[in-house]
Amino acid sequence: MHKLPPGSLYRLQTLAQTGARFYKMNAYMRRLEVLGLIVATGRREPETDCGEYRITDGGRAELKERYDPPPTDPPKT
């Protein structure tokens, strides 16, 4: 599990919920990309200078590890 600032976690959650979106490249997006949690699709929006990004399987696994509650079943003895 990576240590991510709240803004990065928010972007990662948004991509997981909505699918690919356009974002301006900044340090947060670059960090998510370097960690392999998101990937650029290659599409650009020239009027806003934004690139499209989507979450990777690694990004989904990161969110699952952070936010899925542990099982509440009592241990079997």
Residue, then its C-alpha position, 0 to 999 in steps of 0.5 A: m500500500h502506498k502513502l498517498p495524499p488525500g487529493s490523490l486518493y480522491r482522484l483515484q476513487t473518482l476514476a474508479q467510480t466514473g471511468a476515464r476522465f480528463y485531468k491536467m497533468n500535475a504532481y499528483m497525477r504524475r505520482l499516481e502514474v509512476l506508481g502504476l495506479i493510473v495510465a494515460t489513454g492517449r486522448r487529449e483535450p486541446e482547448t483545456d490542455c488536459g489528458e485522459y486517464r483511467i485507473t489500472d488494476g493496480g489502482r483498483a487493488e490499492l483502493k480495495e486494500r484500503y477501503d474494503p472492510p475486513p471480514t466480520d465472521p467470527p473465527k472457526t474453532 
